[in-house]
Amino acid sequence: MKIAISGANGRMGKMLIEAVLQSNDMQLAAALVRSGSGAIGTDAGAFLGQDTGVLMTDDLGVLEQVDCLIDFTLPQGTLQYLQACQQYGTRCVIGTTGFSNEERATIARAAEDIGIVFAPNMSIGVNITLKLIEVAAKLMQEGFDAEIFEAHHRNKVDAPSGTALAMGEVIAQAWGEELDDIADWARHGVTGARETGRIGFSVVRGGDIVGDHTAYFCGQGERIEITHRSSSRATYAQGSLRAARFLANKKSGLYTMHDVLGL
């Protein structure tokens, strides 16, 4: 399977390149970087001391020669790559977060033409965690308050994280609600007593934290915490490759990691 990586000179891009090079069933066919990047023309495997013969480029035409693009960039870049994927019939795995509702709708429309796995977190463990939260939320709607905590490195630009939002959406759906209708995104000053049926969010940004997420279900005299902690981005890379394999026989459609994992 021929794979393209966007954001190839970033931390996640390098992790994905390394994972593809180490796989037995995938070939690194293209490495994309933003226009004007100083990395253009350098070998995609240079950071590993390897000569792959794949030079970093901003030419989206290379997507015509690949089976699947794996994208962890920013929403604006993702949508640009996605348009090219539609043009060339290239499948796409999207791990980028921070999309608006309108941008999410654009991704859904693109899935009418190509196969897309779109998930806020590609980690297998995170997606199993989301399933556990779904089960817990269905059992603890009465008598429990739900809170979500997340922590990431200082350079993450969106908050709450896509994974934290996914946790909130899972709980809201289990309660038969829309997240936007019951979320408390911030608390400051004299807020009064906590309202029943709300979901609170808290965020930490600092240092090099890869990603910590906890869903709290707080009742009278007891508390349940469902936590996932990432110590390496390698988990996201391996999950992304699994998603690409899942798309191998999918000509179109919008899928999540729950589809990939059969959850």
C-alpha positions in Angstrom: 0.0 0.0 0.0 1.5 3.3 -1.1 1.3 6.0 1.7 1.7 9.7 1.7 2.4 11.7 4.9 1.5 15.4 5.2 3.2 17.6 7.7 6.2 15.3 7.1 8.7 17.5 8.8 6.8 17.8 12.0 7.0 15.6 15.1 3.9 13.6 14.2 4.9 13.4 10.5 8.3 12.0 11.4 6.7 9.4 13.7 4.4 8.4 10.9 7.3 8.1 8.4 9.2 5.9 10.8 6.2 3.7 11.3 5.6 3.3 7.5 9.2 2.5 6.9 9.1 -0.2 9.6 5.9 -1.8 8.3 6.0 -4.9 6.1 2.9 -4.0 4.0 3.3 -0.3 3.3 5.6 1.9 1.1 6.4 5.5 1.8 5.5 7.1 -1.6 5.2 10.8 -0.8 6.1 13.3 2.0 4.2 16.6 1.9 5.2 19.9 3.6 3.7 23.4 3.4 4.7 25.7 0.6 7.9 27.6 1.3 9.2 25.1 3.8 13.0 24.8 4.1 12.5 21.0 4.1 11.5 20.9 0.5 13.9 18.8 -1.5 15.4 16.9 1.5 15.0 13.2 1.9 12.0 12.2 4.0 14.1 9.7 6.0 17.1 12.0 6.7 16.1 12.4 10.4 16.6 8.6 10.7 19.8 8.6 8.7 18.1 6.7 5.9 18.0 7.4 2.2 14.4 6.6 1.1 14.5 8.3 -2.3 11.3 10.2 -1.3 11.9 13.9 -1.3 9.8 16.3 0.7 7.6 18.4 -1.5 4.7 20.8 -1.6 3.4 19.5 -4.9 0.0 18.0 -4.3 0.1 16.2 -7.6 2.1 13.4 -5.9 -1.2 12.3 -4.4 -2.2 10.9 -7.7 0.4 8.1 -7.2 -0.6 7.0 -3.7 -3.3 4.9 -2.2 -3.8 6.8 1.1 -2.8 10.1 2.7 -2.3 10.2 6.4 -2.8 13.8 7.7 -2.0 15.3 11.1 -1.6 19.0 10.3 -4.0 22.0 10.8 -7.6 22.3 9.6 -6.7 24.8 6.7 -4.0 22.4 5.4 -6.1 19.3 5.9 -8.9 20.8 3.7 -6.4 21.7 1.0 -5.0 18.2 1.0 -8.5 16.7 1.1 -9.5 18.6 -2.0 -6.5 17.1 -3.9 -7.4 13.6 -2.5 -10.9 14.0 -4.0 -9.4 15.0 -7.3 -7.1 12.0 -7.5 -9.3 9.4 -5.8 -6.9 9.1 -2.9 -8.2 7.7 0.4 -7.5 9.8 3.5 -6.8 9.2 7.2 -7.4 12.5 9.2 -6.1 12.9 12.7 -6.1 16.7 12.7 -8.4 18.4 15.3 -9.9 21.8 15.8 -12.3 21.8 12.9 -15.4 24.0 12.9 -18.8 22.4 12.2 -18.7 23.8 8.7 -15.3 22.2 8.1 -16.6 18.9 9.5 -19.4 19.1 7.0 -16.9 19.6 4.2 -15.1 16.4 5.2 -18.4 14.5 5.3 -19.1 15.7 1.7 -15.7 14.6 0.6 -16.4 11.1 1.9 -19.1 10.8 -0.8 -16.2 10.5 -3.2 -13.4 8.9 -1.3 -12.9 6.6 1.8 -12.0 8.7 4.9 -11.2 7.7 8.5 -11.7 10.8 10.6 -11.1 10.5 14.3 -10.0 12.9 17.0 -7.5 10.4 18.3 -6.0 7.4 16.4 -4.8 5.6 19.5 -6.3 2.2 19.9 -6.3 2.6 23.7 -8.1 6.0 23.5 -10.9 4.5 21.4 -11.4 1.6 23.8 -11.5 4.2 26.5 -14.3 6.0 24.7 -16.3 2.8 24.6 -15.8 2.3 28.3 -17.0 5.9 28.9 -20.1 5.2 26.8 -21.0 2.2 28.9 -20.4 4.2 32.1 -22.4 7.2 31.0 -25.5 5.0 30.3 -25.3 3.5 33.7 -24.6 6.8 35.6 -26.9 9.4 34.2 -28.8 9.7 37.5 -26.9 10.7 40.6 -23.6 11.4 39.0 -21.9 14.6 37.7 -19.6 14.2 34.6 -16.4 16.2 34.3 -13.7 15.9 31.6 -10.0 16.8 32.2 -7.3 16.9 29.5 -3.6 18.0 29.4 -1.3 18.5 26.4 2.0 20.1 25.5 2.4 23.8 25.4 2.3 24.0 21.5 -1.2 22.5 21.1 -3.3 25.3 19.5 -6.9 24.0 20.1 -8.8 23.5 23.4 -10.4 21.4 24.6 -8.6 18.7 22.7 -10.5 16.7 20.0 -10.3 13.6 22.3 -11.8 15.5 25.2 -14.6 16.7 22.9 -15.1 13.1 21.8 -15.5 12.1 25.4 -18.0 14.8 26.0 -20.0 13.8 22.9 -20.0 10.2 24.0 -21.5 11.1 27.3 -24.0 13.6 25.8 -25.2 11.0 23.3 -25.6 8.4 26.0 -27.8 10.9 27.9 -29.8 11.8 24.8 -28.4 15.3 24.6 -26.3 17.5 22.3 -22.9 18.4 23.8 -23.2 22.1 22.9 -26.4 22.3 25.0 -25.0 20.9 28.2 -21.2 21.7 28.1 -19.6 24.1 30.6 -16.4 25.1 28.7 -15.0 27.3 31.5 -15.7 28.4 35.1 -14.6 31.7 36.6 -15.7 33.8 39.5 -18.9 33.1 41.5 -20.5 30.5 39.3 -23.1 29.2 41.8 -23.8 25.6 42.6 -23.1 23.1 39.8 -26.1 22.3 37.7 -27.3 18.7 37.3 -26.9 17.2 33.8 -24.0 19.4 32.7 -20.6 18.3 31.5 -17.6 20.4 32.7 -14.3 20.7 30.9 -10.9 21.6 32.3 -7.6 22.1 30.3 -3.9 22.1 31.0 -1.3 23.2 28.5 2.4 22.9 29.4 5.8 21.4 28.7 5.9 18.3 26.5 2.8 16.4 27.7 1.8 14.1 24.9 -1.8 13.7 26.1 -3.7 12.9 29.3 -7.5 12.5 29.4 -9.8 11.6 32.3 -13.6 11.3 32.4 -14.9 11.7 36.0 -18.3 10.5 37.2 -18.8 12.0 40.6 -21.6 10.8 42.9 -22.4 11.0 46.6 -19.6 9.1 48.5 -17.9 7.7 45.4 -16.2 8.7 42.2 -15.3 6.8 39.1 -12.4 7.9 36.9 -11.7 6.6 33.4 -8.2 7.7 32.3 -6.0 7.3 29.3 -2.4 8.6 29.3 -0.2 8.8 26.2 3.6 8.7 26.7 4.5 8.4 23.0 3.0 9.5 19.7 3.9 6.1 18.4 0.4 4.9 19.5 -1.2 7.5 17.2 1.1 6.4 14.3 0.2 2.7 14.7 -3.5 3.4 14.9 -3.2 5.6 11.7 -1.6 2.7 9.8 -4.4 0.4 11.0 -6.9 3.0 9.7 -5.1 3.1 6.3 -5.3 -0.7 6.0 -9.0 -0.5 6.9 -9.6 1.9 3.9 -7.8 -0.4 1.4 -11.1 -1.8 0.1 -13.3 1.3 0.8 -13.9 3.4 -2.3 -16.0 6.0 -0.3 -17.6 6.6 3.1 -16.8 8.4 6.4 -15.5 6.1 9.1 -14.2 6.5 12.6 -11.7 4.4 14.6 -14.7 2.6 16.2 -15.4 1.3 12.7 -11.7 0.4 12.2 -11.6 -1.5 15.5 -15.0 -3.1 15.2 -16.4 -1.3 18.3 
